[in-house]
Amino acid sequence: MTDHTWSVAEAKAKFSEVVEKAKSEGPQTITRNGRRAAVVVAADEWDRKKKRKGTLVEFFANSPLRGSGINLDRLPMQLHKVKP
């Protein structure tokens, strides 16, 4: 995948090309004042990247820290009372 950079003005003038290149060549970066402002990606790539890859329980179960002996006990502390 190639990452191509466009200024906002250039991306606006060539929006169809930006979209086509995102589909065929990969993410297209749009800059404003020389700094990254946005990235245009193909819809199928976006769907693939935002898809959840399991539950939080599975994440912790597969953690390399599991069984490491790390102590995660909470420290005893006073809770503050909230005034209504």
LINHU-V357456 format. One record per residue. N is the residue number from 1. SS is DSSP state (h for helix, s for strand, l for the rest). PHI is phi as a letter, one per 40 degrees, with the letter a starting at -180 (* if undefined). Layout:
BEGIN
N;SS;PHI
N;SS;PHI
END
This chain:
BEGIN
1;l;*
2;l;b
3;l;b
4;s;b
5;s;b
6;s;b
7;s;c
8;h;d
9;h;c
10;h;c
11;h;c
12;h;c
13;h;c
14;l;b
15;h;d
16;h;d
17;h;c
18;h;d
19;h;c
20;h;c
21;h;c
22;h;c
23;h;c
24;h;c
25;h;b
26;l;h
27;l;d
28;s;b
29;s;c
30;s;b
31;s;b
32;s;b
33;l;f
34;l;g
35;s;b
36;s;d
37;s;b
38;s;a
39;s;b
40;s;c
41;l;b
42;l;c
43;h;d
44;h;c
45;h;c
46;h;d
47;h;c
48;h;c
49;h;c
50;h;c
51;l;c
52;l;c
53;l;b
54;l;h
55;l;c
56;h;c
57;h;c
58;h;c
59;h;d
60;h;c
61;h;c
62;l;c
63;l;c
64;l;c
65;l;c
66;l;c
67;l;g
68;l;c
69;l;g
70;l;c
71;l;c
72;l;b
73;l;c
74;l;c
75;l;c
76;l;c
77;l;a
78;l;c
79;l;c
80;l;c
81;l;c
82;l;c
83;l;c
84;l;c
END
